[in-house]
Amino acid sequence: MMATTQPEDIPQTIRSRCQHFSFHAVKFDDILAQLKMIAGQEQVTAEDAALALLAEAGDGSMRDALSIMDQAIASAPVEDGRAVLSAAQIRELMGSVPNAVFERLLEAVAAGQSAELMEQLNVLVNAGHSPSSLARQMVRYLRNTLMAKIGGEQTELLQISGDERARAARTALLFTEEEITRNLQIVLRTFDDLNYRQEQRFHLELGLLKLIHAQRLLPIEELLSGASGGARTPAAHSTPRIASGPAPTSPRTQAAPPQAPSISPFAPNSWSSSPGTKMSSGQSPIAEMQRSAPIATAEAPSAHREPAPFPAASSAPLSYGSTATLTEGALAVAPETSARPSTAPTIDALRHAIGSALVNAGHNSAAQLLGSGTWLLETSSLRIEVPGVGKKMLTLTVNAAAEKIIRQELQRLGAPSRFMVVPGEGAAQPAAPMSAPLAGSIQEAALANPLVQRAQKIFKAEVRSVVDLRNK
């Protein structure tokens, strides 16, 4: 009789003349029952948790489980002439930690608590546990968690005790199957790195922090298949993003002091001249409007006149020209109705203005996404329904900077400044062609260019957006 764990190394001439008996791993319950029987015959008092640890440490091998049990009996305390095996003693003998520790670690990962995770790891390392041993045990615990997620608490894929099954099932509820698989892969890679690294603790800390950072990643499937509308959305983004109303306006009856200037909501780009306000580097020429007609003001006598915090705007004529000129002192006393258009803007005008402002500010994705949506202008708000896009995708694309640009354009055009962007029904539609450009706009100049017209004729193309790169 010959026993080997590498039968493939035996020459085929010998293997063909032998009978093969392949041994399989012993089930956890069978090992546990055998250990209980041996403990009873040897007059050993053993806790059920201690025997479960021994059976789990055997990993399907009865011989390994019996070897560890012999070592535990030899070092166990004796009471009334009987050796006593406890779970704490078995863990100390094997150098392992309770799985409750890994349950708390993964709870901190699910909650995104980096500080709590590092504090618990610090306690374990200071207690004398090696980073390599901790990583190996965490790999096993994550594997059990994944099996519990796939097959349930009572699956045969889990060769552990009932208490540990329940613990793995509780941890599995904190993550999706994809997240557990990703976490297991990260910890496996960390465990491999620890075998040839000098500072094992640092690499283990880095690996555990990666588990938290990975929770914040957006799945690539959700980005690539955003048009399917079936993207998974966390509970934190369960409500549509609704833009807040306009900022409270400053009083119109008295001039603002120079040391604390206030920005009028009716001149959204007037801060470009203010020395105390930074202008975004991506601000487009479309956002800076031409102002040619004076606004009626009630200026103070020249003897008591102070320099206005906002000098007159002197930008060159650009795309969306208006008929108002911002003069000194006008911000403090300009009536509200003088800066608003006399007629309400149309949906096409709003779509064109907002889309152009977003493109010129560098938010091409937001402009294209909103351009494919359905715009509904209500009495006090603007509603944009984007079909085939999940809520999380809308949150990432139409961010705070894009919302600010949209709100400024709505205020400039005299439309309700309150708006909301919500997912619509159906599949995503391609972005609508650019509407007729306004007179004097950059879009009109681009469409009048002979080269553009020639390209449109040859390729049968259409212009969807125009970006002014002259000042970039």
C-alpha positions in Angstrom: 0.0 0.0 0.0 1.3 3.4 -1.0 -0.1 6.7 0.2 0.7 10.0 -1.5 -0.8 13.4 -2.1 0.8 13.7 -5.5 -0.3 10.7 -7.6 0.5 12.6 -10.8 4.2 12.2 -10.0 3.9 8.4 -10.1 4.8 6.9 -13.5 1.9 5.8 -15.6 3.3 2.2 -15.8 3.0 1.9 -12.1 -0.3 3.7 -11.7 -1.9 1.5 -14.3 -1.1 -1.6 -12.2 -2.5 -0.2 -8.9 -6.0 0.2 -7.4 -6.7 3.8 -6.6 -8.6 4.9 -3.4 -9.0 8.6 -3.3 -9.6 10.0 0.2 -11.9 12.9 0.7 -12.1 15.6 3.4 -14.1 14.7 6.5 -17.1 16.8 7.2 -17.1 19.2 10.1 -20.0 17.4 11.9 -18.2 14.0 11.6 -14.9 15.5 13.0 -16.8 17.2 15.9 -18.7 13.9 16.8 -15.4 12.0 16.8 -13.7 14.5 19.0 -16.6 14.5 21.5 -16.4 10.7 21.7 -12.6 10.8 22.3 -13.0 13.5 25.0 -15.6 11.3 26.8 -13.4 8.2 26.6 -10.3 10.1 27.8 -12.1 11.7 30.7 -11.5 15.2 29.3 -13.9 18.0 30.1 -14.3 20.1 26.9 -16.5 23.0 26.0 -18.5 22.6 22.8 -16.9 25.8 21.5 -13.5 24.4 22.1 -14.2 21.2 20.2 -15.8 23.2 17.4 -12.5 25.2 17.1 -10.5 22.0 17.0 -12.8 20.6 14.3 -12.6 23.8 12.3 -8.8 23.9 12.6 -8.6 20.4 11.2 -10.0 21.7 7.9 -11.3 18.4 6.8 -8.4 16.3 8.2 -9.2 14.1 11.2 -5.5 13.6 11.8 -4.8 17.3 12.1 -7.7 17.8 14.4 -6.5 15.0 16.7 -2.9 16.4 16.7 -4.1 19.8 17.9 -6.4 18.1 20.4 -3.4 16.2 21.9 -1.4 19.4 22.2 -4.4 21.1 23.9 -4.9 18.3 26.4 -1.2 18.3 27.3 -1.2 22.0 28.1 -4.7 22.1 29.6 -5.3 22.9 33.3 -6.5 20.0 35.5 -9.6 20.1 37.7 -10.6 17.1 39.8 -8.2 14.9 37.9 -9.7 15.8 34.5 -8.2 18.0 31.8 -10.4 21.0 31.0 -10.4 22.4 27.4 -11.8 25.9 26.9 -12.3 28.0 23.8 -9.9 30.6 25.0 -7.2 28.1 25.6 -7.6 26.6 22.1 -7.4 30.1 20.5 -4.3 30.9 22.5 -2.7 27.6 21.5 -3.4 28.3 17.8 -2.7 32.0 18.0 -6.1 32.9 16.6 -8.7 35.5 17.6 -12.5 35.1 18.0 -14.5 35.6 14.8 -16.5 38.2 16.7 -13.4 40.5 16.1 -13.7 40.1 12.4 -17.4 40.7 12.6 -16.8 44.1 14.2 -14.0 44.9 11.7 -16.4 44.3 8.8 -19.1 46.3 10.5 -16.7 49.2 10.7 -16.0 48.7 6.9 -19.7 48.7 6.1 -20.2 51.9 8.1 -17.1 53.6 6.5 -15.5 54.2 9.9 -11.8 54.3 9.2 -10.8 55.4 12.7 -12.7 52.6 14.4 -11.2 50.1 12.0 -7.6 51.3 12.8 -8.2 51.4 16.5 -9.4 47.7 16.6 -6.5 46.6 14.5 -4.1 48.5 16.8 -5.6 46.5 19.8 -5.1 43.2 18.0 -1.5 44.0 17.0 -0.6 45.2 20.4 -2.0 42.0 21.9 0.7 40.1 20.0 -1.2 38.9 17.0 0.9 38.9 13.8 -0.5 40.8 10.8 0.0 37.7 8.6 -2.1 35.5 11.0 -4.8 38.2 11.2 -5.0 38.5 7.4 -5.2 34.7 7.0 -8.0 34.4 9.5 -9.8 37.3 7.8 -9.6 35.6 4.5 -11.3 32.5 6.0 -14.0 34.6 7.6 -14.7 36.5 4.4 -14.9 33.2 2.5 -17.5 31.9 5.0 -19.4 35.2 4.6 -19.4 34.8 0.9 -20.7 31.2 1.1 -23.4 32.3 3.5 -24.4 35.1 1.1 -24.6 32.6 -1.8 -26.1 29.5 -0.2 -27.7 30.8 3.0 -26.9 30.1 6.6 -27.6 26.3 6.4 -25.6 25.6 3.2 -23.2 22.6 3.2 -20.5 25.0 1.9 -20.0 26.2 5.5 -18.1 23.6 7.6 -18.4 25.5 10.8 -20.5 25.5 14.0 -24.0 26.8 14.2 -22.9 30.0 16.1 -20.3 30.8 13.4 -22.9 30.2 10.7 -25.2 32.7 12.3 -22.3 35.2 12.6 -21.3 34.8 8.9 -24.9 35.3 7.9 -25.2 38.5 9.9 -22.1 39.9 8.2 -23.3 38.8 4.8 -26.4 41.1 5.3 -24.1 44.1 5.3 -22.8 43.7 1.8 -23.8 42.6 -1.7 -22.3 39.5 -3.3 -20.1 41.7 -5.5 -18.8 43.7 -2.5 -17.9 40.6 -0.5 -16.1 39.1 -3.5 -14.2 42.3 -4.0 -13.3 42.5 -0.3 -12.1 38.9 -0.3 -9.9 39.6 -3.3 -8.4 42.7 -1.6 -7.6 40.8 1.6 -6.2 37.8 -0.4 -3.9 40.2 -2.2 -2.9 41.8 1.1 -2.2 38.4 2.6 0.1 37.6 -0.4 1.9 40.9 0.0 2.6 40.3 3.7 4.7 37.2 2.9 7.5 39.3 1.4 7.1 42.7 3.0 9.1 44.1 5.8 6.6 46.4 7.4 3.7 43.9 7.6 1.6 46.1 9.9 1.6 49.0 7.5 0.5 46.9 4.6 -2.2 45.3 6.6 -3.5 48.7 7.6 -3.4 49.8 4.0 -5.3 46.7 2.9 -8.1 47.3 5.5 -8.4 50.9 4.4 -8.8 49.8 0.8 -11.9 47.9 2.0 -13.5 51.1 3.1 -12.4 53.1 0.0 -13.8 50.3 -2.2 -17.2 50.8 -0.7 -17.3 54.3 -2.3 -16.5 53.1 -5.8 -19.2 53.2 -8.5 -19.5 49.9 -10.3 -18.2 50.1 -13.9 -21.3 48.3 -15.0 -23.5 51.2 -13.7 -21.4 53.7 -15.7 -21.3 51.7 -18.9 -25.0 50.7 -18.8 -26.4 54.0 -17.5 -28.9 53.9 -20.3 -30.5 50.8 -19.0 -32.0 52.6 -16.1 -31.5 49.5 -13.9 -28.4 50.7 -12.0 -28.2 49.9 -8.3 -28.9 53.0 -6.2 -27.9 53.2 -2.5 -30.5 54.2 0.0 -28.7 57.5 0.6 -29.8 58.6 -2.9 -33.4 57.3 -2.8 -34.8 60.8 -3.3 -34.5 63.0 -6.4 -32.1 65.9 -6.3 -34.0 69.1 -6.0 -32.2 72.3 -6.4 -32.6 74.9 -3.7 -34.3 78.2 -4.4 -32.5 81.5 -5.1 -30.3 83.0 -2.5 -32.0 85.7 -0.4 -31.6 89.1 -2.0 -30.0 92.1 -0.3 -32.1 95.2 0.6 -32.7 97.6 -2.4 -33.2 100.8 -0.4 -29.6 101.5 0.8 -26.2 101.0 -0.7 -24.1 98.1 0.6 -20.9 99.0 2.5 -17.7 98.6 0.5 -16.1 96.3 3.1 -18.9 93.7 2.8 -20.3 93.8 -0.7 -23.4 91.7 -1.5 -23.9 90.0 -4.9 -27.2 90.7 -6.6 -29.0 87.6 -7.8 -30.2 89.6 -10.8 -26.6 90.1 -12.0 -25.3 86.6 -11.5 -21.9 87.2 -13.1 -21.2 90.7 -11.7 -18.8 89.2 -9.1 -16.2 88.9 -11.9 -15.2 92.5 -11.1 -15.2 92.1 -7.3 -11.8 92.1 -5.7 -13.1 89.9 -2.8 -14.7 87.2 -4.9 -12.9 84.5 -6.9 -14.1 83.7 -10.4 -14.2 80.1 -11.6 -11.4 79.3 -14.1 -13.9 77.5 -16.3 -16.3 80.5 -16.6 -17.4 80.9 -20.2 -17.8 84.1 -22.2 -21.5 83.2 -22.6 -22.0 83.8 -18.9 -20.6 87.4 -19.1 -23.4 89.4 -20.6 -23.2 92.7 -22.5 -25.0 95.5 -20.7 -25.7 98.6 -22.9 -28.8 100.4 -21.5 -28.5 102.3 -18.2 -30.5 101.2 -15.2 -32.4 103.9 -13.4 -30.7 104.6 -10.1 -31.1 107.0 -7.1 -27.6 108.1 -6.5 -26.5 109.9 -3.4 -25.1 113.5 -3.7 -21.6 113.6 -5.1 -20.2 115.1 -1.9 -21.0 112.0 0.1 -20.5 109.5 -2.6 -18.3 106.5 -1.9 -16.7 104.2 -4.4 -19.1 101.3 -5.3 -17.8 97.9 -4.6 -18.8 96.7 -8.0 -17.5 98.9 -10.9 -19.2 98.9 -14.2 -18.9 95.8 -16.3 -16.9 96.3 -19.5 -16.9 92.9 -21.1 -16.9 92.7 -24.9 -20.1 91.8 -26.8 -20.4 88.0 -26.6 -23.1 85.4 -27.1 -26.3 86.2 -25.2 -26.4 89.9 -25.2 -28.8 91.8 -23.0 -29.9 95.5 -23.0 -28.8 96.4 -19.5 -25.5 98.1 -18.4 -24.3 97.8 -14.9 -23.3 101.2 -13.6 -21.7 102.3 -10.4 -24.1 102.0 -7.4 -26.7 100.2 -9.4 -26.4 97.0 -7.5 -27.7 98.5 -4.3 -30.7 100.4 -5.6 -31.7 98.7 -8.9 -35.3 97.7 -8.9 -35.9 94.0 -9.2 -38.1 94.3 -12.3 -35.4 96.2 -14.3 -33.0 93.2 -14.5 -35.6 90.6 -15.6 -36.8 90.1 -19.1 -40.3 91.4 -19.8 -41.5 88.1 -21.3 -41.1 84.6 -19.9 -38.5 82.5 -21.7 -39.6 79.4 -23.7 -38.5 75.9 -23.1 -36.2 76.0 -26.2 -34.5 79.2 -25.0 -34.0 77.7 -21.6 -32.6 74.4 -23.0 -30.3 76.3 -25.4 -29.0 78.8 -22.8 -28.4 76.2 -20.0 -26.8 73.7 -22.4 -24.5 76.3 -23.8 -23.5 77.6 -20.4 -22.8 74.0 -19.1 -20.7 73.2 -22.2 -18.6 76.4 -22.0 -18.0 75.8 -18.3 -16.7 72.3 -19.0 -19.7 70.2 -17.9 -20.2 68.5 -21.3 -21.6 65.3 -19.7 -24.2 67.2 -17.8 -25.2 69.2 -20.9 -25.6 66.1 -23.0 -27.5 64.3 -20.3 -30.0 67.2 -19.8 -30.2 67.7 -23.5 -31.7 64.2 -23.9 -34.3 64.8 -21.2 -37.9 66.2 -21.2 -38.2 69.8 -20.0 -41.4 70.9 -18.2 -41.8 74.5 -17.2 -44.3 74.8 -14.4 -45.5 77.9 -12.6 -42.9 78.0 -9.9 -40.3 75.4 -11.0 -38.5 73.7 -13.9 -38.7 69.9 -14.1 -36.2 68.0 -16.2 -36.9 64.3 -16.6 -33.9 62.2 -18.0 -35.0 58.8 -19.2 -32.9 55.7 -18.8 -30.5 57.1 -16.1 -30.3 56.1 -12.5 -30.5 58.5 -9.6 -26.9 58.0 -8.6 -25.7 58.7 -12.2 -27.7 61.9 -12.1 -26.1 62.9 -8.8 -22.6 62.3 -10.2 -23.2 64.1 -13.5 -25.3 67.1 -12.4 -23.1 68.0 -9.4 -23.2 71.2 -7.3 -21.1 73.2 -9.8 -23.5 72.3 -12.6 -26.5 73.2 -10.4 -25.0 76.6 -9.7 -24.7 77.3 -13.4 -28.2 76.2 -14.2 -29.6 78.3 -11.4 -27.7 81.4 -12.6 -29.0 81.0 -16.1 -32.6 80.6 -14.9 -32.2 83.8 -12.8 -30.7 85.6 -15.8 -33.5 84.6 -18.1 -36.2 85.4 -15.6 -37.4 81.8 -15.3 -38.2 80.2 -11.9 -34.9 79.5 -10.2 -36.3 76.4 -8.5 -35.6 73.3 -10.6 -35.3 69.5 -10.2 -33.6 66.8 -12.3 -35.2 63.4 -11.9 -35.0 60.1 -13.7 -37.7 59.6 -16.4 -39.3 56.5 -17.8 -38.2 54.5 -20.8 -34.8 54.2 -22.5 -32.3 57.0 -22.9 -32.7 59.2 -26.0 -30.0 60.8 -28.0 -29.3 64.5 -27.3 -31.6 66.8 -29.2 -30.1 68.9 -32.0 -29.1 72.4 -31.1 -32.1 74.8 -31.5 -32.0 78.0 -33.6 -29.2 80.2 -32.2 -30.0 83.6 -30.8 -28.9 86.7 -32.7 -25.3 87.7 -32.0 -24.5 84.5 -30.1 -21.4 82.3 -30.6 -23.6 79.6 -31.9 -24.8 81.8 -34.7 -21.2 82.8 -35.6 -20.2 79.1 -35.7 -23.1 78.0 -37.9 -22.4 80.9 -40.3 -18.8 79.8 -40.8 -18.2 78.5 -44.4 -16.1 75.6 -43.2 -18.8 74.5 -40.8 -21.5 74.8 -43.5 -19.3 72.8 -45.9 -18.7 70.1 -43.4 -22.4 69.8 -42.6 -23.2 69.5 -46.3 -20.5 66.9 -47.0 -21.1 64.7 -44.0 -24.8 65.4 -43.6 -24.0 66.4 -40.0 -25.8 68.5 -37.4 -24.3 70.8 -34.8 -25.4 69.9 -31.2 -23.2 72.2 -29.2 -20.6 74.9 -29.6 -17.6 75.5 -27.3 -15.7 78.8 -27.3 -12.0 78.0 -26.9 -10.7 81.4 -27.7 -10.2 82.5 -24.1 -9.1 79.1 -22.8 
